[in-house]
């Protein structure tokens, strides 16, 4: 891409060798938090690529999940508790007949109805868990503002909640949405916004698409996809998508994203279905509920 030689352009578009720590757009507070773990420095190439075997990709997911969760533990361990929030875990039956845990956080005191959030965690649809400390913290902080937040423990395509390729995770997210909508009065919610980041941003958009296909779009009051994992061009470096170059390698690389998304759609059969999101095959061509609670 010729624009990479233009120093007036941001990030690696203008400076191909730029590291996150040297990018003037980076918030110094973020860099201070990341620097002790080397996350602001250039990262080595991932040990897997889009030609790696499924076994190698799954093994990498296991290792990466452990490493990411360790960092998240460090980031959250000294945060003070969030007051005025109660939590509970409900187990619902999914559309595939499987059990799905919904981790619900809500204000401990307050009259409803309140806005509801269906939260779908990040992890590229291949790793991480709704029980991770970052996601638990996010739900409780949202709940403290007067929201009822349900985090879905959906099946992943890798890691300890895998391996379950598409559409398993999406079906779990949609099951969580439909259960929330059907139990809105019980939950004391006025509507549902579907929200998630990264892989959860992908699933946010895909859940909306699935709800429309299933005739349940009215269950959704809104959708908020944060930095969604959706380009479908991580492996190609599409020049029409300069954002793929601008921040490539800042913590995560496009090469890694292309590799991991192979686990989500291993055969490439869904490459033209917008629901899975970043399918990289483009480069090769009963409402029962069990409940446990904590105050």
C-alpha positions, 0 to 999 in steps of 0.5 A: 500500500503506497500510502504507508510511506506518507508520514502524515497518515496515522499509525502504521499507515504512515510509519510501517515500523511504529510500535504502540508505545511510540504512537502519539494517539495512544493514551499515556495511562493505557501505555503505563498499564500495558508496559510492564507486560510488554504489551506496548512493545512490538509483538513477535509473530504468532506461532501459528498461521492460516496454514497451521493444522487444527490441532496446532491452532487449538493448542495455541488457543489453550495457551493464549487463553491462560496467558490472557486470563493471567494478565486480566487477573493482574489488571483487576485484582486491586480494584475496589469492589463495586457497591450496590450490585447483586449477582446471580447465575441462571442456567437456561436451555439453549436452542441446541438442547444444551445448558447455558449459564447466564451471569446476571448483575443488577442493582441491589436496590431499585425499582424497575423496569430497568434497561437490560444488557445482553453482554457477549464477551470478547475472545475472537469467538474462540477463547475466554469466558464470561466468568473472567475477571474483566467481564465480571467487573464490566457487568457489575460496573454497568449494573451499578449505573442502573442496568440489568446485565446478563453475560452469556457463557457461550460455547467457543471454537477453542479454549476450555469452552471449545471446540465448538465451531459456528453456529454453536456460540451464536446459537447460545447468544441468541438463546440468551437473548430470547430467554431474556425477552421471554422473562423480561417481566421477571427480570424487571427490564424494559428492553434489551441492548445486545453488546459486546467487544471484539469477538463479542462485537461480531456476535452482537451483530450476528445475534441481531441478524439471527434474531431477524431471521428467526422473526424475533428482531422486536426482542432487541431495543438496540445493539452496540458492537465495540471494536467488532471482529468482522473484517473478513479480510485479515488474511488479504490486507485489503487496500480498501480497508486501511484500518487493517494496516493502521494498528496491525500488531498493536497487541494483536495482529491481523495474521493471528486473527486470520489464523484463529477465525479458521477455527470458527468456520473450519470448512469455509462453508459459511464464507458468504454468510454474514452471520459468522463474520470473519470467515477467512476462507476468502484467502483460499478461494424447554425454558426451565431455569436453575438458579444459584445466587450470591448477594 
